[in-house]
Amino acid sequence: MAHLKYSISKVVVFICVVAIGYCVLFFSAQKIEHLSSCAIYPALRTQQVLVDVVQNWIRDRRDTAYLKRLLYETHQECQALRAENVQLQATRKYSEDIKELDSFKKQYIVDDAQIVQIIFRHFSDKEHYFLIDAGLDKGIKQDTVVVYKNCLIGKIEHVYPWYSKVRLVTDASCKVAAYCAATQVNGIYQGSNQHDSALLQYVSHFKPVQLNDLVLSSGEGIIFPQGFSLGTVESCQPNGLYHAIRIKPHVDLQSLSYCVLLVR
């Protein structure tokens, strides 16, 4: 049996040798090259695909790293530009806000006027007040008059180390001696804890009152100076011995950001 297997192997080897010899003898060199190219082509294609994949992967990693670095630098530059823009916008806004106030300050009381920022506003049915960013550190004193342009805003009620409390003219506890510009009728201006309405008290019903007449401070009190606007006459109704007069303030106190302090 073993001898038979050995004989068969010898026959197979012989056939292979004969086949190779036949190929060598009967196939031309061109055909052999053609067959070789057919065998080599898949290997070349495989190598090309693998090389392209590796090169693309390396290039992608390099490009990704570059883009990440570029994105980081752009982000940092954007943040710097944003910060600069915020600073410029804040400076422009501050300049616009105080431009008219600064003009008023120069034409009214040069040495004693001080522009301050409003840092807190409180409006309720019980009281109206501001907190401003000036206190004992800036030499602020109690009862200092607070104005905006030519309009009376209130007075300093309490002074703290770094800020002060301003009692507004719209507060019900605030009273100002006042008169109507056109008719020269005198009365007492009083807030009503409403930001868009106040009262003019103790005006005799015998006195003439005109709608839209300008109401000014008369300076007869010990705190508020003469000649500052408090508003205009919005309505006037008979009420016993006196007129019931409502005043519409000239300034929307809820929208103010800055005001001016005047020292008498």
ABEGO torsion letter per residue (X at the ends): XAAAAAAAAAAAAAAAAAAAAAAAAABBAAAAAAAAAAAAAAAAAAAAAAAAAAAAAAAAAAAAAAAAAAAAAAAAAAAAAAAAAAAAAAAAAAAAAAAAAAAAAAAABAAABBBBBBABBBBBAABBBBBBBBBAAAGBBBGBBBBBEABBAEBBABBBAABBBBBBAABAABBBBBBBAAAGBBBBBBBAGBAABBBBBGBBAABBBBBGBBBBBAGABAABBBGBBAEBBABBBBBEABBBBBBBBABBAAABABBBBBBX
